[in-house]
Amino acid sequence: NEEAFKSTAEKMAGFRSGYGTVLFFEDNNVIAQLQQNFAAYADNFPIWANQSNGMLQLVIWTALEQEGLGASLQHYNPLIDEKVKQEWNIPENWRLIAQMPFGKPTATPGEKEFQPIEERVKVHK
C-alpha cells in the first residue's frame, strides 16, 4: 500500500547520510531444495536458514564496528520488498530478511534494558 510505504520512506530517508546499507536475503529455492533432499529435517530448514542469517548479521555488524563504523538492524519488509527487488534486480525467489544501514556514528546508542542473562540462558554440565 502506497500510504504505508510513504511513512516508511520518511523513516528510511534518515539513513541517507550513512555510507551504505547491507541487505540480507534468503534464497527460498535453496531452502526448498534442502527440504527435498533431506525430508526428515524439512521443517527445520527455514528455522536454520533464519538462524544462519542472524549469525551473518552479527558477523557483518561486528566487522563494521571493528572498522569504526556504526550500524543498526532494520526490518522494513514487507513494505519495501517489491521496490528493493525492482531497484536491484533481485530474483523473485529471494526473500528480504533485514536491512543494515551503516556509516559514521553520530551519537552514542541509548541504554537498553535486558532480562538477566541467567533467566535467558541455561548451562548444564
Secondary structure, DSSP 8 states (H G I E B T S, - for coil): -HHHHHHHHHHHHGGGGSSEEEEEEEEHHHHHHHHHHTGGGGGGHHHHHHHHHHHHHHHHHHHHHHTT-EE--B--TTTTHHHHHHHHT--TTEEEEEEEEEE---S---------HHHH-----
